[in-house]
Amino acid sequence: MAEVKIDDVVYHLGSEFKKALDDTFQRFAPGVRVDINAAFKYFQERVYKHCSVWEQVPDTCIRGTGTGRR
């Protein structure tokens, strides 16, 4: 199993996650105004609370390699 540093993944994909959150709120709470930046910040906090710094993922979820751990 490979490991990913979850906070770096969330940070790197932040703009994509914000768009996904916005789509989600529009789908499930149409007409409700949500501050996407605040929602994303809360989402980040929840991810950090519920995940380890390094999360194991199946090797099939990884393509290519980086420079290693920091």
C-alpha positions in Angstrom: 0.0 0.0 0.0 1.1 3.5 -0.8 0.8 6.5 1.6 -0.3 10.0 0.8 0.1 13.1 3.0 -3.6 14.0 3.2 -3.2 17.7 4.1 -1.0 18.2 1.0 -3.6 16.4 -1.2 -6.4 18.6 0.2 -4.3 21.7 -0.2 -3.2 20.8 -3.8 -6.8 20.0 -4.9 -8.4 23.0 -3.0 -9.8 24.8 -6.0 -11.3 21.5 -7.3 -12.7 20.6 -3.9 -14.3 24.1 -3.6 -16.0 23.7 -7.0 -17.3 20.2 -5.9 -18.6 21.7 -2.6 -20.3 24.5 -4.5 -22.0 21.9 -6.8 -23.0 19.8 -3.8 -24.6 22.7 -2.0 -26.4 23.8 -5.2 -27.8 20.3 -5.6 -28.8 19.6 -2.0 -29.6 23.1 -0.7 -30.7 25.1 -3.7 -31.3 28.8 -2.9 -29.2 28.6 0.3 -26.2 31.0 0.1 -23.0 29.3 1.4 -19.6 30.9 1.7 -17.6 28.3 -0.2 -14.3 29.5 1.3 -15.7 29.1 4.8 -17.2 25.7 4.0 -13.9 24.5 2.5 -12.0 25.7 5.6 -14.4 23.7 7.7 -14.1 20.7 5.4 -10.3 20.9 5.7 -10.6 20.9 9.5 -12.9 17.8 9.4 -10.5 16.0 7.1 -7.6 16.7 9.4 -9.7 15.6 12.4 -10.8 12.3 10.9 -7.7 11.3 8.9 -4.1 10.6 9.9 -1.3 12.8 8.5 -0.2 9.9 6.3 -3.1 7.8 4.9 -2.6 4.5 3.3 -4.2 4.0 -0.1 -4.1 1.1 -2.5 -1.2 1.1 -4.9 -3.8 1.2 -7.7 -4.7 4.8 -6.6 -1.2 6.0 -7.3 0.5 6.8 -10.6 4.0 8.1 -10.8 6.2 9.0 -7.9 7.4 12.1 -6.2 10.5 13.0 -4.4 9.5 11.2 -1.2 8.5 12.3 2.2 9.2 15.8 3.6 
